């Protein structure tokens, strides 16, 4: 899931280290595609860390990875990724399907769009959590990754903390621009064989179809997500 989804589902207002950890894995991958964290690496990192604050940060990162794995294997994800891929054929003259990478990112953005409609100030809360966090504390944890660039990471976290892009997910053309920014950031060509207006129309109509489905998904999976919390707690005890 994307930034707001992780924040919405599991943030802890009393523990900003944990809350920032919920979205940190995606943030790191925006710096380099090679910075892919695993549960094994994070578990070892947590066991070798004495700081309670950094342990909380790592627990948040573990929650992110666990929820992502659960989500990407869920029927909701598989069915609606396929819908986006196939429905896109109506919006380009070549009848190409939407590539999986774009359908994946777009579905996550549309979930975040729905969350913005049910909790209007959630983006502000997210940005506040980033603004008061000292991202320099993360850097020593990443020393094993040769592709980790401390200066680039700190620069990027400052940009994110002082941005507004999450608030713009309600606007179709802004979502188009978000897709372009993601591609530029991670070095993937943006060529969907359609113009921005057609792509924005596709995004608008996709959300109109999916918003009630997303609402049901978030409501019906509350128990599953609670079980994920419980499983992580059990793993910590063991």
N, C-alpha and C positions, 0 to 999 in steps of 0.2 A: 504494500500500500504506500501511499505518498505521505508527505509531511503532515498535513492536517489529519489524515486518517489515524496515523499512529498517535498523534497528540491527543485527538479526541477520545480514542479508545482507552488509553492507558496513562495519561499524564497524572503526575502527583504534585499538586500545588505546593505541598510542604517539602518536596525534594526536587530541586531544580536540576541536580546532577542526573538523577534518574530520567527526568523529563527530557533533557537535552539528549541523553543517550538514546532515547527512542527514535530519533531521526538522524543520529550521527553516522550510521553506516551508509546511508544514501549520500550524505554530505561528502563523506570521504571519497566515494566513488565518482562524484562529480569532479574531484580533483584529478583522479586517475582511475581508469577502468581496472587497473591491476590491484587496486586497494580493496579487494573483496575479502571481507571478514568472515570467519567461520566460527561455529559454536565451540569447536575444539580450541581454537586460538584464544577466544575470549574467555572461556572457562579457565584455561591455564593462566591467562593474564590476571583474571580476578583472584585466583588462588595465590598468585605471587605478588599481589598488591596489598599493602598494609593500610593505605588511606581509606577510611570509611566512605568518603566522598567519591573517590575514584571507583570503589567497589560498586556504589550506586550507579555511577555512570555506565559501568560495564554491564550491570544487570539490565539497564535500559536498552543497551545495545543487543544483549542476548534476547530480550523480549522482541525487539524489532525483527531479528533474524527468524525467531520461532514463529511469529505471526505471519511474516512473509511466506515462509515455507507452507504453513497451513493454508493461507489465502491462495497461493498459486496452485495448490492441489484441490481447491474447492470447486464444485460444479459451477457455482456462480461465476467464477473467474473463467473457466474453460468455455462455458456457454456464451458469455457475453463478449469475450475476446473474439470468438468465431463470428458472432453477430456483427461486430464492428468491422472485422476483416471483409466479410461478404457484403455488407450494406454499402461499403465504400465504393463498390463497383458502379453504383448509380451516379456517382459524382465525378467520374473521370471518363473521358472519351474512349480510353483504351480498355475500360472495364477491368482494370487491375484491382486485385484485392489489396487492402491496407496491410502493409508489412507488419509482422508480429510485434516488432519493437514498438512501432507507433501505436498499435492497438492496445498494447500493454500499458504504455505511458498514458494514453488518452483515457482508458478506463479508470485508472487511478486518479487522474485529474477530475473526471466527472463525479467520482465518489466524493472528492474534496469539495466540488461545487455543491453537491447536495448538503454536505455538512455545514457549509457556509449559510445555507438557507434555514437550518434548524438551530444554529448557534451563531448569531450574527457577529459577535465580538471574538470568536475563536482565533481568527488570524492575528488580532491585536495581542491576545494572550500568548500565542506562539512567538511572535516577534519580541514581546517583553521578556520571555524566558531566554531568548538568545542574547538580547542586549545586556542582560545582567550576568551572563556567564563568561568566565575567563577561559577562552579557548586555548590559551597557551598551556593550560594544564593537560590538554589532550596530547600534545606533541611528544612528550617522553614515552607515551604508550605505543607510539607508532614507529619506534626506532628500528624495528625489524624489517620494515618495508622500505627497500631502496628507492621506490618511486614516491615516497612521501616527501613533499616539499613544504617545510614549515612555513616559509614566508608566503607561498601561494595559498596555503591552507588558511592562515590567519587573515590574509587579504580577502579571501572568498567568504569566510564566516562573517566578516564585517559587512560585506556587500549584502549577504542574505539577511542579516539582522536589521539592516536599515533599508530593506526593499519593501515593496508592496505587492509583489507578483501573486501571492496567494489570494489577496483580495480581488484580483482581476480575473479569477477563474470563472466568474459569472458572465463575463463578456466573451463571446465566441471568437472574435478576432484576437483578443488578448491570449486566448488559449493557443491559437495558431502561432502567435509570437513566442509563447512559452515552449512549444514544441521545437521551434527553430533554435531557441536559446539552448535547450538541452542538447540538440544535435551538435551545435557549435562547440559547446563545452566539452563534449566527449568525443568529438571528431568524427561524427557520422554525417554523411551527405544528406541534405534535406531536398529530396526530389520525389514528390508524390504525383507528378503528372496531372496536376490540376491547379487552378489559381486559388489565391487566398480566400476569395469570396465563396467559391464552391466548397472549399474546405471548412470555412466557418458555417456554411449552411449545413454541411454534414454533421458538424459538432452540435449545432443547435438541435437538429432533428434527432440525433442519437440520444441527447440528454432528455428530450421530451419522451422518448420511448423508455429510457432507462430509469428515470427518477423514482418512479413508484417501485421498481424492482430493487433499486438500491436501498430504498427505505425499508422494504421487507427484509432484505438481506441483513442490514445492520440490526434490525429488531430481533430477528429470529436466531441470530448467531451469538447473542449475548451470553448464553450458557456455554457455548463452545469456547468463547474467549475467556470466560471465567475459569474454565478447565485448564486453559493454557497457563493462566496465572498460577493455578494450583500446582500444575506439573513442574513449573520452574521452581516453585517454593520447595517441592519435594526433592528436586535435584540438588538444591542448595543444602538441604539437611543431610542428604546422603553423601 
